């Protein structure tokens, strides 16, 4: 039987991310935006809006969403899905906190 497990990588401290803001890390060629809400929830998305690949990390974080700075698309931080009438989705990355340490789920291993 092959058991697949998530590979977790520590990427920094919660205090490295401003409230209602984001910080980016790289995983291979992908840039990942790690977001912190006003109530200290943490989410991670590929730093690319599904509309025109705008940098979501530079957007405004509000109400569990981020608004893309290029064309004002609103993206759910939880799912990566565009909200309202817009359609599309960006990759959502598993993220968790261990105390104040931010840990990303970057792929699976056997």
Gaussian input, Z-matrix of N, CA and C with variables (Angstrom, degrees):
# hf/3-21g

backbone

0 1
 N
 C     1     B1
 C     2     B2     1     A1
 N     3     B3     2     A2     1     D1
 C     4     B4     3     A3     2     D2
 C     5     B5     4     A4     3     D3
 N     6     B6     5     A5     4     D4
 C     7     B7     6     A6     5     D5
 C     8     B8     7     A7     6     D6
 N     9     B9     8     A8     7     D7
 C    10    B10     9     A9     8     D8
 C    11    B11    10    A10     9     D9
 N    12    B12    11    A11    10    D10
 C    13    B13    12    A12    11    D11
 C    14    B14    13    A13    12    D12
 N    15    B15    14    A14    13    D13
 C    16    B16    15    A15    14    D14
 C    17    B17    16    A16    15    D15
 N    18    B18    17    A17    16    D16
 C    19    B19    18    A18    17    D17
 C    20    B20    19    A19    18    D18
 N    21    B21    20    A20    19    D19
 C    22    B22    21    A21    20    D20
 C    23    B23    22    A22    21    D21
 N    24    B24    23    A23    22    D22
 C    25    B25    24    A24    23    D23
 C    26    B26    25    A25    24    D24
 N    27    B27    26    A26    25    D25
 C    28    B28    27    A27    26    D26
 C    29    B29    28    A28    27    D27
 N    30    B30    29    A29    28    D28
 C    31    B31    30    A30    29    D29
 C    32    B32    31    A31    30    D30
 N    33    B33    32    A32    31    D31
 C    34    B34    33    A33    32    D32
 C    35    B35    34    A34    33    D33
 N    36    B36    35    A35    34    D34
 C    37    B37    36    A36    35    D35
 C    38    B38    37    A37    36    D36
 N    39    B39    38    A38    37    D37
 C    40    B40    39    A39    38    D38
 C    41    B41    40    A40    39    D39
 N    42    B42    41    A41    40    D40
 C    43    B43    42    A42    41    D41
 C    44    B44    43    A43    42    D42
 N    45    B45    44    A44    43    D43
 C    46    B46    45    A45    44    D44
 C    47    B47    46    A46    45    D45
 N    48    B48    47    A47    46    D46
 C    49    B49    48    A48    47    D47
 C    50    B50    49    A49    48    D48
 N    51    B51    50    A50    49    D49
 C    52    B52    51    A51    50    D50
 C    53    B53    52    A52    51    D51
 N    54    B54    53    A53    52    D52
 C    55    B55    54    A54    53    D53
 C    56    B56    55    A55    54    D54
 N    57    B57    56    A56    55    D55
 C    58    B58    57    A57    56    D56
 C    59    B59    58    A58    57    D57
 N    60    B60    59    A59    58    D58
 C    61    B61    60    A60    59    D59
 C    62    B62    61    A61    60    D60
 N    63    B63    62    A62    61    D61
 C    64    B64    63    A63    62    D62
 C    65    B65    64    A64    63    D63
 N    66    B66    65    A65    64    D64
 C    67    B67    66    A66    65    D65
 C    68    B68    67    A67    66    D66
 N    69    B69    68    A68    67    D67
 C    70    B70    69    A69    68    D68
 C    71    B71    70    A70    69    D69
 N    72    B72    71    A71    70    D70
 C    73    B73    72    A72    71    D71
 C    74    B74    73    A73    72    D72
 N    75    B75    74    A74    73    D73
 C    76    B76    75    A75    74    D74
 C    77    B77    76    A76    75    D75
 N    78    B78    77    A77    76    D76
 C    79    B79    78    A78    77    D77
 C    80    B80    79    A79    78    D78
 N    81    B81    80    A80    79    D79
 C    82    B82    81    A81    80    D80
 C    83    B83    82    A82    81    D81
 N    84    B84    83    A83    82    D82
 C    85    B85    84    A84    83    D83
 C    86    B86    85    A85    84    D84
 N    87    B87    86    A86    85    D85
 C    88    B88    87    A87    86    D86
 C    89    B89    88    A88    87    D87
 N    90    B90    89    A89    88    D88
 C    91    B91    90    A90    89    D89
 C    92    B92    91    A91    90    D90
 N    93    B93    92    A92    91    D91
 C    94    B94    93    A93    92    D92
 C    95    B95    94    A94    93    D93
 N    96    B96    95    A95    94    D94
 C    97    B97    96    A96    95    D95
 C    98    B98    97    A97    96    D96
 N    99    B99    98    A98    97    D97
 C   100   B100    99    A99    98    D98
 C   101   B101   100   A100    99    D99
 N   102   B102   101   A101   100   D100
 C   103   B103   102   A102   101   D101
 C   104   B104   103   A103   102   D102
 N   105   B105   104   A104   103   D103
 C   106   B106   105   A105   104   D104
 C   107   B107   106   A106   105   D105
 N   108   B108   107   A107   106   D106
 C   109   B109   108   A108   107   D107
 C   110   B110   109   A109   108   D108
 N   111   B111   110   A110   109   D109
 C   112   B112   111   A111   110   D110
 C   113   B113   112   A112   111   D111
 N   114   B114   113   A113   112   D112
 C   115   B115   114   A114   113   D113
 C   116   B116   115   A115   114   D114
 N   117   B117   116   A116   115   D115
 C   118   B118   117   A117   116   D116
 C   119   B119   118   A118   117   D117
 N   120   B120   119   A119   118   D118
 C   121   B121   120   A120   119   D119
 C   122   B122   121   A121   120   D120
 N   123   B123   122   A122   121   D121
 C   124   B124   123   A123   122   D122
 C   125   B125   124   A124   123   D123
 N   126   B126   125   A125   124   D124
 C   127   B127   126   A126   125   D125
 C   128   B128   127   A127   126   D126
 N   129   B129   128   A128   127   D127
 C   130   B130   129   A129   128   D128
 C   131   B131   130   A130   129   D129
 N   132   B132   131   A131   130   D130
 C   133   B133   132   A132   131   D131
 C   134   B134   133   A133   132   D132
 N   135   B135   134   A134   133   D133
 C   136   B136   135   A135   134   D134
 C   137   B137   136   A136   135   D135
 N   138   B138   137   A137   136   D136
 C   139   B139   138   A138   137   D137
 C   140   B140   139   A139   138   D138
 N   141   B141   140   A140   139   D139
 C   142   B142   141   A141   140   D140
 C   143   B143   142   A142   141   D141
 N   144   B144   143   A143   142   D142
 C   145   B145   144   A144   143   D143
 C   146   B146   145   A145   144   D144
 N   147   B147   146   A146   145   D145
 C   148   B148   147   A147   146   D146
 C   149   B149   148   A148   147   D147
 N   150   B150   149   A149   148   D148
 C   151   B151   150   A150   149   D149
 C   152   B152   151   A151   150   D150
 N   153   B153   152   A152   151   D151
 C   154   B154   153   A153   152   D152
 C   155   B155   154   A154   153   D153
 N   156   B156   155   A155   154   D154
 C   157   B157   156   A156   155   D155
 C   158   B158   157   A157   156   D156
 N   159   B159   158   A158   157   D157
 C   160   B160   159   A159   158   D158
 C   161   B161   160   A160   159   D159
 N   162   B162   161   A161   160   D160
 C   163   B163   162   A162   161   D161
 C   164   B164   163   A163   162   D162
 N   165   B165   164   A164   163   D163
 C   166   B166   165   A165   164   D164
 C   167   B167   166   A166   165   D165
 N   168   B168   167   A167   166   D166
 C   169   B169   168   A168   167   D167
 C   170   B170   169   A169   168   D168
 N   171   B171   170   A170   169   D169
 C   172   B172   171   A171   170   D170
 C   173   B173   172   A172   171   D171
 N   174   B174   173   A173   172   D172
 C   175   B175   174   A174   173   D173
 C   176   B176   175   A175   174   D174
 N   177   B177   176   A176   175   D175
 C   178   B178   177   A177   176   D176
 C   179   B179   178   A178   177   D177
 N   180   B180   179   A179   178   D178
 C   181   B181   180   A180   179   D179
 C   182   B182   181   A181   180   D180
 N   183   B183   182   A182   181   D181
 C   184   B184   183   A183   182   D182
 C   185   B185   184   A184   183   D183
 N   186   B186   185   A185   184   D184
 C   187   B187   186   A186   185   D185
 C   188   B188   187   A187   186   D186
 N   189   B189   188   A188   187   D187
 C   190   B190   189   A189   188   D188
 C   191   B191   190   A190   189   D189
 N   192   B192   191   A191   190   D190
 C   193   B193   192   A192   191   D191
 C   194   B194   193   A193   192   D192
 N   195   B195   194   A194   193   D193
 C   196   B196   195   A195   194   D194
 C   197   B197   196   A196   195   D195
 N   198   B198   197   A197   196   D196
 C   199   B199   198   A198   197   D197
 C   200   B200   199   A199   198   D198
 N   201   B201   200   A200   199   D199
 C   202   B202   201   A201   200   D200
 C   203   B203   202   A202   201   D201
 N   204   B204   203   A203   202   D202
 C   205   B205   204   A204   203   D203
 C   206   B206   205   A205   204   D204
 N   207   B207   206   A206   205   D205
 C   208   B208   207   A207   206   D206
 C   209   B209   208   A208   207   D207
 N   210   B210   209   A209   208   D208
 C   211   B211   210   A210   209   D209
 C   212   B212   211   A211   210   D210
 N   213   B213   212   A212   211   D211
 C   214   B214   213   A213   212   D212
 C   215   B215   214   A214   213   D213
 N   216   B216   215   A215   214   D214
 C   217   B217   216   A216   215   D215
 C   218   B218   217   A217   216   D216
 N   219   B219   218   A218   217   D217
 C   220   B220   219   A219   218   D218
 C   221   B221   220   A220   219   D219
 N   222   B222   221   A221   220   D220
 C   223   B223   222   A222   221   D221
 C   224   B224   223   A223   222   D222
 N   225   B225   224   A224   223   D223
 C   226   B226   225   A225   224   D224
 C   227   B227   226   A226   225   D225
 N   228   B228   227   A227   226   D226
 C   229   B229   228   A228   227   D227
 C   230   B230   229   A229   228   D228
 N   231   B231   230   A230   229   D229
 C   232   B232   231   A231   230   D230
 C   233   B233   232   A232   231   D231
 N   234   B234   233   A233   232   D232
 C   235   B235   234   A234   233   D233
 C   236   B236   235   A235   234   D234
 N   237   B237   236   A236   235   D235
 C   238   B238   237   A237   236   D236
 C   239   B239   238   A238   237   D237
 N   240   B240   239   A239   238   D238
 C   241   B241   240   A240   239   D239
 C   242   B242   241   A241   240   D240
 N   243   B243   242   A242   241   D241
 C   244   B244   243   A243   242   D242
 C   245   B245   244   A244   243   D243
 N   246   B246   245   A245   244   D244
 C   247   B247   246   A246   245   D245
 C   248   B248   247   A247   246   D246
 N   249   B249   248   A248   247   D247
 C   250   B250   249   A249   248   D248
 C   251   B251   250   A250   249   D249
 N   252   B252   251   A251   250   D250
 C   253   B253   252   A252   251   D251
 C   254   B254   253   A253   252   D252
 N   255   B255   254   A254   253   D253
 C   256   B256   255   A255   254   D254
 C   257   B257   256   A256   255   D255
 N   258   B258   257   A257   256   D256
 C   259   B259   258   A258   257   D257
 C   260   B260   259   A259   258   D258
 N   261   B261   260   A260   259   D259
 C   262   B262   261   A261   260   D260
 C   263   B263   262   A262   261   D261
 N   264   B264   263   A263   262   D262
 C   265   B265   264   A264   263   D263
 C   266   B266   265   A265   264   D264
 N   267   B267   266   A266   265   D265
 C   268   B268   267   A267   266   D266
 C   269   B269   268   A268   267   D267
 N   270   B270   269   A269   268   D268
 C   271   B271   270   A270   269   D269
 C   272   B272   271   A271   270   D270
 N   273   B273   272   A272   271   D271
 C   274   B274   273   A273   272   D272
 C   275   B275   274   A274   273   D273
 N   276   B276   275   A275   274   D274
 C   277   B277   276   A276   275   D275
 C   278   B278   277   A277   276   D276
 N   279   B279   278   A278   277   D277
 C   280   B280   279   A279   278   D278
 C   281   B281   280   A280   279   D279
 N   282   B282   281   A281   280   D280
 C   283   B283   282   A282   281   D281
 C   284   B284   283   A283   282   D282
 N   285   B285   284   A284   283   D283
 C   286   B286   285   A285   284   D284
 C   287   B287   286   A286   285   D285
 N   288   B288   287   A287   286   D286
 C   289   B289   288   A288   287   D287
 C   290   B290   289   A289   288   D288
 N   291   B291   290   A290   289   D289
 C   292   B292   291   A291   290   D290
 C   293   B293   292   A292   291   D291
 N   294   B294   293   A293   292   D292
 C   295   B295   294   A294   293   D293
 C   296   B296   295   A295   294   D294
 N   297   B297   296   A296   295   D295
 C   298   B298   297   A297   296   D296
 C   299   B299   298   A298   297   D297
 N   300   B300   299   A299   298   D298
 C   301   B301   300   A300   299   D299
 C   302   B302   301   A301   300   D300
 N   303   B303   302   A302   301   D301
 C   304   B304   303   A303   302   D302
 C   305   B305   304   A304   303   D303
 N   306   B306   305   A305   304   D304
 C   307   B307   306   A306   305   D305
 C   308   B308   307   A307   306   D306
 N   309   B309   308   A308   307   D307
 C   310   B310   309   A309   308   D308
 C   311   B311   310   A310   309   D309
 N   312   B312   311   A311   310   D310
 C   313   B313   312   A312   311   D311
 C   314   B314   313   A313   312   D312
 N   315   B315   314   A314   313   D313
 C   316   B316   315   A315   314   D314
 C   317   B317   316   A316   315   D315
 N   318   B318   317   A317   316   D316
 C   319   B319   318   A318   317   D317
 C   320   B320   319   A319   318   D318
 N   321   B321   320   A320   319   D319
 C   322   B322   321   A321   320   D320
 C   323   B323   322   A322   321   D321
 N   324   B324   323   A323   322   D322
 C   325   B325   324   A324   323   D323
 C   326   B326   325   A325   324   D324
 N   327   B327   326   A326   325   D325
 C   328   B328   327   A327   326   D326
 C   329   B329   328   A328   327   D327

   B1=1.4446
   B2=1.5263
   B3=1.3337
   B4=1.4604
   B5=1.5227
   B6=1.3150
   B7=1.4627
   B8=1.5238
   B9=1.3300
   B10=1.4490
   B11=1.5291
   B12=1.3236
   B13=1.4494
   B14=1.5197
   B15=1.3229
   B16=1.4538
   B17=1.5313
   B18=1.3248
   B19=1.4604
   B20=1.5208
   B21=1.3352
   B22=1.4575
   B23=1.5202
   B24=1.3346
   B25=1.4631
   B26=1.5251
   B27=1.3244
   B28=1.4716
   B29=1.5252
   B30=1.3359
   B31=1.4666
   B32=1.5266
   B33=1.3194
   B34=1.4629
   B35=1.5083
   B36=1.3155
   B37=1.4541
   B38=1.5257
   B39=1.3142
   B40=1.4574
   B41=1.5282
   B42=1.3223
   B43=1.4670
   B44=1.5250
   B45=1.3292
   B46=1.4701
   B47=1.5281
   B48=1.3331
   B49=1.4703
   B50=1.5253
   B51=1.3190
   B52=1.4707
   B53=1.5293
   B54=1.3299
   B55=1.4700
   B56=1.5205
   B57=1.3479
   B58=1.4662
   B59=1.5300
   B60=1.3372
   B61=1.4597
   B62=1.5111
   B63=1.3348
   B64=1.4709
   B65=1.5143
   B66=1.3105
   B67=1.4620
   B68=1.5208
   B69=1.3266
   B70=1.4650
   B71=1.5156
   B72=1.3294
   B73=1.4582
   B74=1.5264
   B75=1.3048
   B76=1.4627
   B77=1.5224
   B78=1.3222
   B79=1.4597
   B80=1.5199
   B81=1.3148
   B82=1.4576
   B83=1.5143
   B84=1.3242
   B85=1.4642
   B86=1.5295
   B87=1.3351
   B88=1.4562
   B89=1.5236
   B90=1.3270
   B91=1.4606
   B92=1.5278
   B93=1.3255
   B94=1.4589
   B95=1.5232
   B96=1.3271
   B97=1.4570
   B98=1.5248
   B99=1.3271
   B100=1.4569
   B101=1.5276
   B102=1.3279
   B103=1.4548
   B104=1.5223
   B105=1.3271
   B106=1.4646
   B107=1.5360
   B108=1.3110
   B109=1.4594
   B110=1.5313
   B111=1.3148
   B112=1.4598
   B113=1.5255
   B114=1.3483
   B115=1.4626
   B116=1.5359
   B117=1.3388
   B118=1.4721
   B119=1.5258
   B120=1.3320
   B121=1.4675
   B122=1.5273
   B123=1.3283
   B124=1.4636
   B125=1.5290
   B126=1.3323
   B127=1.4615
   B128=1.5168
   B129=1.3256
   B130=1.4626
   B131=1.5249
   B132=1.3250
   B133=1.4608
   B134=1.5175
   B135=1.3299
   B136=1.4588
   B137=1.5275
   B138=1.3236
   B139=1.4669
   B140=1.5246
   B141=1.3365
   B142=1.4598
   B143=1.5213
   B144=1.3265
   B145=1.4609
   B146=1.5303
   B147=1.3375
   B148=1.4665
   B149=1.5334
   B150=1.3114
   B151=1.4647
   B152=1.5232
   B153=1.3325
   B154=1.4666
   B155=1.5328
   B156=1.3354
   B157=1.4655
   B158=1.5212
   B159=1.3235
   B160=1.4641
   B161=1.5164
   B162=1.3368
   B163=1.4751
   B164=1.5273
   B165=1.3054
   B166=1.4631
   B167=1.5268
   B168=1.3249
   B169=1.4626
   B170=1.5232
   B171=1.3204
   B172=1.4582
   B173=1.5277
   B174=1.3353
   B175=1.4569
   B176=1.5149
   B177=1.3184
   B178=1.4585
   B179=1.5274
   B180=1.3404
   B181=1.4645
   B182=1.5241
   B183=1.3406
   B184=1.4675
   B185=1.5241
   B186=1.3107
   B187=1.4711
   B188=1.5290
   B189=1.3269
   B190=1.4625
   B191=1.5126
   B192=1.3335
   B193=1.4670
   B194=1.5232
   B195=1.3376
   B196=1.4620
   B197=1.5199
   B198=1.3311
   B199=1.4585
   B200=1.5178
   B201=1.3255
   B202=1.4575
   B203=1.5327
   B204=1.3348
   B205=1.4609
   B206=1.5287
   B207=1.3241
   B208=1.4610
   B209=1.5230
   B210=1.3349
   B211=1.4695
   B212=1.5269
   B213=1.3272
   B214=1.4738
   B215=1.5199
   B216=1.3260
   B217=1.4548
   B218=1.5264
   B219=1.3211
   B220=1.4578
   B221=1.5255
   B222=1.3456
   B223=1.4652
   B224=1.5306
   B225=1.3278
   B226=1.4663
   B227=1.5253
   B228=1.3337
   B229=1.4649
   B230=1.5249
   B231=1.3159
   B232=1.4633
   B233=1.5217
   B234=1.3303
   B235=1.4660
   B236=1.5313
   B237=1.3329
   B238=1.4605
   B239=1.5131
   B240=1.3409
   B241=1.4650
   B242=1.5262
   B243=1.3390
   B244=1.4569
   B245=1.5201
   B246=1.3195
   B247=1.4540
   B248=1.5284
   B249=1.3195
   B250=1.4585
   B251=1.5141
   B252=1.3297
   B253=1.4658
   B254=1.5294
   B255=1.3361
   B256=1.4682
   B257=1.5226
   B258=1.3357
   B259=1.4586
   B260=1.5124
   B261=1.3167
   B262=1.4600
   B263=1.5117
   B264=1.3086
   B265=1.4596
   B266=1.5144
   B267=1.3239
   B268=1.4472
   B269=1.5258
   B270=1.3044
   B271=1.4637
   B272=1.5256
   B273=1.3216
   B274=1.4647
   B275=1.5270
   B276=1.3170
   B277=1.4646
   B278=1.5305
   B279=1.3379
   B280=1.4652
   B281=1.5316
   B282=1.3214
   B283=1.4631
   B284=1.5208
   B285=1.3221
   B286=1.4628
   B287=1.5242
   B288=1.3087
   B289=1.4577
   B290=1.5195
   B291=1.3225
   B292=1.4650
   B293=1.5213
   B294=1.3277
   B295=1.4642
   B296=1.5283
   B297=1.3326
   B298=1.4671
   B299=1.5239
   B300=1.3257
   B301=1.4602
   B302=1.5251
   B303=1.3365
   B304=1.4662
   B305=1.5220
   B306=1.3255
   B307=1.4666
   B308=1.5228
   B309=1.3428
   B310=1.4654
   B311=1.5205
   B312=1.3248
   B313=1.4508
   B314=1.5303
   B315=1.3170
   B316=1.4568
   B317=1.5135
   B318=1.3210
   B319=1.4515
   B320=1.5139
   B321=1.3215
   B322=1.4520
   B323=1.5190
   B324=1.3061
   B325=1.4591
   B326=1.5183
   B327=1.3202
   B328=1.4772
   B329=1.4973
   A1=108.91
   A2=117.10
   A3=122.13
   A4=109.64
   A5=116.68
   A6=120.79
   A7=108.30
   A8=116.50
   A9=121.16
   A10=108.23
   A11=116.90
   A12=120.73
   A13=109.48
   A14=115.77
   A15=122.55
   A16=109.11
   A17=117.62
   A18=122.43
   A19=107.66
   A20=116.78
   A21=122.24
   A22=110.19
   A23=116.26
   A24=122.16
   A25=109.40
   A26=116.38
   A27=121.34
   A28=108.45
   A29=116.16
   A30=119.53
   A31=113.65
   A32=117.89
   A33=119.38
   A34=111.99
   A35=114.57
   A36=122.60
   A37=111.08
   A38=116.17
   A39=120.85
   A40=110.24
   A41=116.58
   A42=120.58
   A43=113.25
   A44=117.93
   A45=121.52
   A46=111.66
   A47=116.47
   A48=121.86
   A49=108.15
   A50=118.64
   A51=119.00
   A52=111.26
   A53=116.13
   A54=119.23
   A55=108.33
   A56=115.26
   A57=123.54
   A58=111.08
   A59=114.81
   A60=120.48
   A61=111.01
   A62=115.14
   A63=120.51
   A64=111.09
   A65=115.01
   A66=124.50
   A67=106.60
   A68=116.49
   A69=120.67
   A70=111.75
   A71=115.22
   A72=123.40
   A73=107.04
   A74=116.78
   A75=122.01
   A76=109.18
   A77=114.28
   A78=121.93
   A79=105.37
   A80=116.58
   A81=120.28
   A82=108.81
   A83=117.02
   A84=122.23
   A85=112.39
   A86=117.16
   A87=120.54
   A88=111.98
   A89=115.45
   A90=121.95
   A91=107.02
   A92=116.41
   A93=122.31
   A94=108.23
   A95=115.91
   A96=121.83
   A97=108.38
   A98=115.74
   A99=121.48
   A100=106.79
   A101=116.26
   A102=122.74
   A103=110.92
   A104=115.29
   A105=122.53
   A106=107.66
   A107=115.91
   A108=120.26
   A109=110.24
   A110=116.30
   A111=121.67
   A112=111.72
   A113=116.81
   A114=120.71
   A115=112.14
   A116=116.08
   A117=124.09
   A118=115.55
   A119=117.73
   A120=119.30
   A121=106.77
   A122=116.17
   A123=121.35
   A124=109.37
   A125=115.47
   A126=122.78
   A127=108.58
   A128=116.89
   A129=121.16
   A130=109.68
   A131=114.94
   A132=122.65
   A133=108.91
   A134=116.26
   A135=118.19
   A136=106.19
   A137=116.92
   A138=121.83
   A139=110.52
   A140=115.05
   A141=120.25
   A142=109.07
   A143=116.69
   A144=121.41
   A145=109.04
   A146=118.14
   A147=119.62
   A148=113.28
   A149=117.76
   A150=120.65
   A151=111.29
   A152=117.05
   A153=121.32
   A154=112.05
   A155=116.21
   A156=123.05
   A157=113.70
   A158=117.76
   A159=121.32
   A160=111.45
   A161=117.49
   A162=122.06
   A163=111.55
   A164=117.28
   A165=121.26
   A166=112.00
   A167=117.60
   A168=121.19
   A169=112.07
   A170=117.86
   A171=121.96
   A172=111.92
   A173=116.40
   A174=121.30
   A175=112.86
   A176=115.10
   A177=122.56
   A178=108.86
   A179=116.53
   A180=122.91
   A181=108.57
   A182=116.29
   A183=121.42
   A184=109.81
   A185=116.47
   A186=122.66
   A187=114.17
   A188=118.37
   A189=121.02
   A190=113.99
   A191=116.93
   A192=122.02
   A193=109.73
   A194=114.93
   A195=121.71
   A196=106.68
   A197=115.97
   A198=121.21
   A199=108.31
   A200=116.60
   A201=122.39
   A202=109.13
   A203=117.32
   A204=120.31
   A205=113.83
   A206=119.02
   A207=120.08
   A208=113.77
   A209=116.86
   A210=119.68
   A211=112.95
   A212=116.27
   A213=122.53
   A214=115.20
   A215=118.37
   A216=118.92
   A217=107.96
   A218=116.71
   A219=122.55
   A220=108.03
   A221=115.38
   A222=122.21
   A223=109.15
   A224=116.82
   A225=121.70
   A226=109.55
   A227=116.70
   A228=119.78
   A229=111.18
   A230=117.32
   A231=121.55
   A232=112.51
   A233=117.04
   A234=120.41
   A235=114.31
   A236=117.48
   A237=121.14
   A238=113.49
   A239=117.71
   A240=121.64
   A241=111.39
   A242=114.77
   A243=121.19
   A244=108.65
   A245=116.42
   A246=122.61
   A247=110.70
   A248=115.75
   A249=121.06
   A250=111.64
   A251=115.94
   A252=121.58
   A253=112.67
   A254=117.16
   A255=120.10
   A256=110.45
   A257=115.55
   A258=120.63
   A259=110.36
   A260=115.55
   A261=122.35
   A262=109.57
   A263=115.46
   A264=120.63
   A265=109.50
   A266=115.83
   A267=121.42
   A268=108.16
   A269=116.64
   A270=121.74
   A271=111.07
   A272=115.91
   A273=122.82
   A274=108.20
   A275=116.34
   A276=122.41
   A277=108.40
   A278=118.96
   A279=119.81
   A280=110.68
   A281=115.92
   A282=120.83
   A283=108.49
   A284=115.21
   A285=120.12
   A286=108.87
   A287=114.85
   A288=121.36
   A289=109.44
   A290=115.52
   A291=122.43
   A292=104.42
   A293=115.90
   A294=120.00
   A295=107.05
   A296=116.55
   A297=121.24
   A298=112.37
   A299=117.85
   A300=121.43
   A301=111.04
   A302=115.70
   A303=122.06
   A304=108.46
   A305=116.08
   A306=121.19
   A307=108.49
   A308=115.79
   A309=122.07
   A310=110.64
   A311=115.96
   A312=122.56
   A313=108.34
   A314=115.85
   A315=121.20
   A316=111.83
   A317=116.25
   A318=120.25
   A319=112.45
   A320=114.73
   A321=121.30
   A322=109.72
   A323=115.37
   A324=121.11
   A325=108.67
   A326=115.36
   A327=120.21
   A328=110.14
   D1=131.82
   D2=177.83
   D3=-97.85
   D4=115.37
   D5=177.24
   D6=-97.58
   D7=126.63
   D8=178.03
   D9=-99.37
   D10=132.31
   D11=178.39
   D12=-126.10
   D13=149.45
   D14=178.98
   D15=-70.15
   D16=137.24
   D17=173.54
   D18=-93.17
   D19=117.97
   D20=-177.37
   D21=-103.94
   D22=133.66
   D23=-176.97
   D24=-127.05
   D25=126.34
   D26=176.22
   D27=-73.82
   D28=130.38
   D29=-175.78
   D30=-122.87
   D31=0.20
   D32=177.96
   D33=146.92
   D34=-168.38
   D35=-176.80
   D36=-103.09
   D37=149.61
   D38=174.98
   D39=-55.79
   D40=-35.89
   D41=-178.84
   D42=-68.91
   D43=-12.04
   D44=175.35
   D45=-75.72
   D46=-14.81
   D47=-176.44
   D48=-109.14
   D49=121.35
   D50=178.88
   D51=-68.21
   D52=147.22
   D53=174.32
   D54=-59.19
   D55=137.64
   D56=-176.93
   D57=58.39
   D58=36.49
   D59=179.00
   D60=-144.22
   D61=-167.09
   D62=-176.68
   D63=-149.38
   D64=160.86
   D65=170.49
   D66=-135.82
   D67=152.97
   D68=-178.66
   D69=-111.93
   D70=147.47
   D71=170.38
   D72=-132.27
   D73=159.40
   D74=178.20
   D75=-106.44
   D76=142.49
   D77=170.91
   D78=-132.86
   D79=99.76
   D80=-172.96
   D81=64.23
   D82=-125.85
   D83=178.93
   D84=-86.95
   D85=-10.95
   D86=-175.31
   D87=-88.15
   D88=135.35
   D89=171.81
   D90=-96.02
   D91=129.72
   D92=-178.15
   D93=-115.25
   D94=126.72
   D95=176.05
   D96=-94.68
   D97=126.40
   D98=177.21
   D99=-106.58
   D100=120.24
   D101=-174.35
   D102=-105.89
   D103=146.46
   D104=175.08
   D105=-124.67
   D106=126.12
   D107=179.62
   D108=-85.13
   D109=173.30
   D110=179.97
   D111=-61.31
   D112=-28.02
   D113=179.79
   D114=-101.51
   D115=23.79
   D116=172.80
   D117=66.76
   D118=22.46
   D119=169.02
   D120=-79.21
   D121=149.43
   D122=-176.08
   D123=-124.29
   D124=135.38
   D125=179.61
   D126=-135.94
   D127=156.78
   D128=177.65
   D129=-135.47
   D130=132.53
   D131=178.13
   D132=-134.04
   D133=152.86
   D134=168.70
   D135=-59.10
   D136=136.42
   D137=-173.82
   D138=-79.35
   D139=59.24
   D140=-175.01
   D141=-153.02
   D142=113.63
   D143=177.55
   D144=-65.29
   D145=140.20
   D146=179.93
   D147=-69.11
   D148=-11.54
   D149=-178.37
   D150=-79.38
   D151=-65.58
   D152=-177.68
   D153=-135.32
   D154=27.16
   D155=177.08
   D156=63.55
   D157=26.49
   D158=177.39
   D159=-62.11
   D160=153.30
   D161=-178.63
   D162=-76.69
   D163=98.25
   D164=-178.41
   D165=-59.60
   D166=-28.84
   D167=-179.88
   D168=-61.35
   D169=-19.68
   D170=179.77
   D171=-97.42
   D172=5.63
   D173=-178.68
   D174=-85.07
   D175=179.60
   D176=179.83
   D177=-95.83
   D178=125.91
   D179=179.63
   D180=-91.71
   D181=127.13
   D182=-178.26
   D183=-159.44
   D184=141.46
   D185=170.99
   D186=46.52
   D187=43.13
   D188=179.10
   D189=74.13
   D190=15.98
   D191=-178.89
   D192=-136.10
   D193=169.27
   D194=170.38
   D195=-129.52
   D196=138.90
   D197=177.09
   D198=-100.80
   D199=122.48
   D200=-178.72
   D201=-61.27
   D202=135.96
   D203=-178.02
   D204=-73.28
   D205=-14.23
   D206=-176.54
   D207=-85.66
   D208=-49.92
   D209=-173.70
   D210=-134.03
   D211=16.75
   D212=173.99
   D213=64.05
   D214=23.64
   D215=172.15
   D216=-67.89
   D217=141.58
   D218=178.83
   D219=-104.15
   D220=124.33
   D221=-175.06
   D222=-117.91
   D223=131.54
   D224=176.74
   D225=-66.96
   D226=128.91
   D227=176.98
   D228=-69.93
   D229=-28.71
   D230=-177.64
   D231=-75.15
   D232=-42.66
   D233=-172.93
   D234=-111.48
   D235=-20.46
   D236=-174.58
   D237=82.03
   D238=2.22
   D239=-177.62
   D240=-83.31
   D241=142.65
   D242=173.25
   D243=-66.39
   D244=144.07
   D245=-177.49
   D246=-102.17
   D247=165.52
   D248=177.36
   D249=67.74
   D250=-140.74
   D251=-176.79
   D252=-78.75
   D253=-14.01
   D254=-178.89
   D255=-74.48
   D256=149.93
   D257=-179.51
   D258=-126.38
   D259=141.04
   D260=179.09
   D261=141.98
   D262=169.85
   D263=-178.13
   D264=-153.68
   D265=141.94
   D266=172.46
   D267=-107.20
   D268=158.52
   D269=-176.44
   D270=-66.39
   D271=128.08
   D272=174.84
   D273=-96.52
   D274=132.60
   D275=-177.53
   D276=-107.31
   D277=132.27
   D278=176.09
   D279=-61.05
   D280=136.85
   D281=179.98
   D282=-143.37
   D283=147.09
   D284=177.16
   D285=-148.20
   D286=164.73
   D287=175.93
   D288=-110.75
   D289=139.57
   D290=171.02
   D291=-121.48
   D292=94.28
   D293=-169.46
   D294=67.72
   D295=-118.99
   D296=177.19
   D297=-100.81
   D298=1.41
   D299=-178.74
   D300=-85.07
   D301=130.80
   D302=177.52
   D303=-90.30
   D304=128.97
   D305=-176.94
   D306=-128.07
   D307=126.96
   D308=-179.96
   D309=-102.03
   D310=144.93
   D311=172.87
   D312=-91.66
   D313=102.72
   D314=-174.59
   D315=-111.10
   D316=75.12
   D317=177.09
   D318=93.72
   D319=-178.51
   D320=-178.52
   D321=-125.78
   D322=154.77
   D323=175.61
   D324=-131.46
   D325=158.17
   D326=179.66
   D327=-87.64

